[in-house]
Amino acid sequence: MASTAQCQGNRFLPYIEDRLKAGVWNARVLLRELRERGYGGGYTILTDWLRPQRESARVVAVRRFETPIGHQAQVDWGHLGPKRCSRRAVRGDFITRTWGVAPFAAERLAVSQTRP
């Protein structure tokens, strides 16, 4: 923390760091919680300290990439309900595969979601 509250703020740093790890980054919420624990510093001091913490904690999003057609696939299972197969009822499941960015998919009826 900064200036006059620096010495006082140092004893609250472990608490603040725990709250930040828990996902609490709102300065007003943190200030209220700190004041309940005896903190006498102001809002501006807290926000001035939080600003570089937020910058360093910023996560870079993962870039999406597409592989060439035929090099990746998405597979989904679904349930159609009971179906008749050779005069007996079986569970009607299906599998859908979509390849890359191709505008087509393949479906297949399956009697089980386990591998043979």
N, C-alpha and C positions, 0 to 999 in steps of 0.2 A: 504494500500500500504506500501511499505518498505522504509527504510533509508531516504535519503535526500528529496525524493519526498513525504514522508509520510504526512507532514502537508499540502502540496499543493494538494496531491491526495485525502485527506479526503473531500474536497469540491466538488470533482467530483464523489464521491461514489454514491450519489442518482441517478445521470445520468447513471453511469455504471450499477447499479442494475436494472434500468428501461430497459436498452438495453438488459441485460441478460434475463430478464423476457419476452422481445419481441423476444427472440431466437437468438440474435446477440452475438455469442461467439468467433468470429474470432478476434484475438488480433490486427491484422493489420487494420482491419476495425474500431475497437474501438479506436485505437491510432489515426487514421486519424480524426475521429469524435471528439475526445478529444482535439486534437491540434487545430481544428477549433474553439474550445471553450476556448482556452488559456492554455491548459495543457502543461507543460514544461518537464514532466518526460519522461523517455526513454521506449523503447520496452521491455527490460528485466525486468524492474520494474513492468510493466503491466502484463507480462506473469508470473512472479513470484507470483503476487497477484491472477491471474486467475487460476493457477494450482489447489490450494486447493478448489477454488469455483467450478471448474469442477468436482472434485472428490466428493464433497458433493452433487452436483446436479445430479449425475449419477442415472438414474432410473433403477431399477431391472425389467427385463422383466417378464411378467406373465407366469408362467409355464402352459403348455398345459397338460390337463389330459383327459384320456378316461374313460368313464363310461362303465359298462358292457353292452353287447348287450341287447337291449330292454329297457334301462333306459334313453336314450336320442334320439332325432330325429332332423333332419334338414328338414324343409319344404320350398319348393320353388314353386312359381306360374309362369306360362308361358302362352303365348297367341298363339293360333294356327291359328287365323283368323276366319272369319265367317263360320259356319257349318250349314248344313240343319238338322232340327229336326222336325219331324211331318209336313213336307211341308212348314216350315217357317225357315228363316235364324236366327240363334242365334250366339252370340259371343262364340267362341270356346276357353275356357280356360282349363288349366290342372293344377293339383297339383302333385308334386312329394315329397314323403317322403322317407328319408333314415334313417335307424336306426343304431345309434352308428357306429361301425366299420364293420357292416355286409356288405357282398358283394352283397346286393340286395336292390332294391327300389320298391315302389309301385306307380303306376300312376293312376289317375282317371280324367275323363273328367268332367268338371263343367260348368254350364251355367251362373254362377255368382261368383264373388270373395267376395261376402258378405255372412255372415252366415244366415241361414234360421231363 
